[in-house]
Amino acid sequence: MEIIRAKNSGFCFGVDNAVNMAFDTDYQGKVYTLGQLIHNKKVVEDLKKRGIVVLEDLAQLKEGDCVIIRAHGIGKDVYDNLKSHNVKIIDATCPYVKRIHEIVKREHAEGHRIVIVGDKHHPEVIGINGWCDGKALITSNEEEVIELPYSDETAAVVSQTTFRRSKFEDICELIRKKFAFVIKFDTICNATVKRQTEAEFLSGKVDVMIVVGGRSSSNTQKLYEICKKNCPETYLIENADELPLLDKNVRTVGITAGASTPEKVIKEVIFHMEGMMNGQGHENEIDFGEAVEMTLIKPKTNEIIKGKIIGYNNSDVFVDLGYKADGLIPMEEFLEDPDFDPEKDLEPGKEIEALIVKINDGEGNVSLSKKKVDAIRGYELVEEAFNNKTPIEVIIKEIVKGGAVAEYRGVRVFIPASQISDRYVKDLAPYKGKKVKLVITEMANRRRVVGSCRALIEAEKKQKSEEFWSGVEVGKEYTGTVKSLTKFGAFVDLGGVDGLVHISELSWKRIDHPSELLSVGDEVTVKVLSFDTEKNKVSLGYRKMEDNPWYNIESKYAVGEVVTGTILRMVPFGVFVELEEGVEGLVHISQISNVRLGRPEEVLEVGQKVEMKIMDINVDLKKISLSIKEVSPIDPEVIDEPADHSNAEEVSEKVPTTHNEVMTNTIGEILSEKQEAAVEAEKEDKAAEAEEKAEVADEVEETEQEN
């Protein structure tokens, strides 16, 4: 016969904490527990032998007595009543229950209706109700919720810590339909959920299931109900004496236990079952106490010990050491780690290593330190990293004169200012609290450990640089990080190699400075335009072809089409008109009016909207020729003035005759003007381009030297 014990069985953290506090009490006066400390006759009897009895009535208390509040907790009114009797109070309320008290107190103060899902007769529920003046709505099943009237109140829903989660969720769904607003708080103890889930799984794979615990224990009864559904041959017993006689054909027996069942009782049941398997019956019962004692460890100060986490509160983490007392690790030792996650790092049952600081901390617990073990183990790992030249990841804790101090598993590592980066860093303050990788370069002793980020950065850059140059191609895309911005462009770190995106390659639109589009630290995708392996220079492009306003321009505009645009600027030979952002066209001066104009300003102004006909589109040169005259010519106004023959010649020069206009405004002149204007514009463009390239080359060289 195989005996399988559920891993999550027996005392939960809250009960274990309360029992330890009670047994460790050395108060000289009368000591009471407010109600049965736990639902276990054996524990209650053992407490009674030590003079700790159950308080029947608060009236029997006298000044100077001691009262232990059990894990279930009490209401505010009861707590205030105890204090009025001037007695010593030992509060053993489970931290998970205390959390519910705080929630209920806060939500009640906000004016919300408190709904408690649980057994209204259970001491935990009674205690919770005491933190909202006893005005909570208490329900334990769906039928009770269905009978509730509809309400426009906000309901704050909490649960008894040992309530079944699936049933709690079903009840909450119905509560949502009864109240205008519902705030649900998940207050079911994680240990309870694990205990019930494991019991359900185990009972489905064994022949017989044994549930150990008090019959008056709510959570033990729930375990029995869960197991009974899966395994018809399920027995609820309080101790080894109640073990049933099992059929010889039974191959597997599962054992679980309620939260109020002591480890000693569970081991006694297993011990007797093993005796039954060997045909010894209960012969070995007299040796059980000695057998249990043999399983307990005997801790020593400054010894490294392993244990299992059983719970935690705001100040301590509780560890099961396999000893008669639990171990306590200060919570602050965990909070120093920025990656600390209570749900993951303090999961009940997780094994942890710690150093024994003191066998008895004054309250019967074993004082432990995780930090000291980390320092011991950390130094061994640092030493190994130093010998093997392997990188480690550290957290920079503080900035000091000449550098920074980092920590790796309790070991302090000094990083000189010159070694924190591959470039000069004037202000180290931003590095505080950051994770960095380094190699240990010096290790004289525990107090003198020196590391270098620079050596690692340079090695990684060299490797990445070699990989880049071996595979670089024109047109190849890379993802990089903007390293710095200058007035002529942006330098992008491609991973070991820096490339330049010239300002003209950042956008299809005209921009005055790269900061209009990018910021240092931005991640960008760029394309290689050209590269020089000898000079280690890479020219990059950032703008995308599909963002070019001239992209597929033929599909937007057609020759002969009438369009509307805005006059941007004027030149002696015509006006430039914006058709859309980034797309401009030219209206030659001859295409504005039927009358020969001296300047476009005679009839037009910047910002004016005009209708034009598209005469020609040259995609390669990005030029569009337009005509206002073909749509609606704009002629200058002729002002009639009294005849004054004294200046007839001057007037004649200013206002040309029709005959004059026809003779001078010839096709030959128009073509000549176009050619001259084009030649002049080309000269200006080439001169500006040469001047800009020379300036950029000087500035690039200067910037690269700085970098």
Secondary structure by P-SEA (a helix, b strand, c coil): cbbbbbccccccaaaaaaaaaaaaccccccccccccccccaaaaaaaaaacbbbbcccccccccbbbbbccccccaaaaaaaaaacccccccccaaaaaaaaaaaaaaaabbbbbbccccccaaaaaaaaaacccccccccaaaaaacccccbbbbbbccccccaaaaaaaaaaaaacccbbbbbccccaaaaaaaaaaaaaaacccbbbbbcccccaaaaaaaaaaaaaccbbbbbccccccccccccccbbbbbbcccccaaaaaaaaaaaaaaaaccccccccaaaaaaaaacccccccbbbbbbbccccccbbbbbccccbbbbcccccccccccccccccccccbbbbbbbccccccccbbbbbaaaaaaaaaaaaaaaaaaabbbbbbbbccccccbbbbbcccbbbbbccccccccccccccccccbbbbbbbcccccccbbbbbaaaaaaaaaaaaaaaaaacccccbbbbbccccccccccccccccbbbbbcccccccccccccccccccccccccccccccccccbbbbbcccccccccccccccccccccbbbbbccccccbbbbbccccbbbbbccccccccccccccccccccccbbbbbccccccccbbbbbccccbbbbcbbbbccccccaaaaaaaacccaaaaaacccaaaaaaaaaaaaaaaaaaaaaaaaaaaaaaaaaaaaaaaac
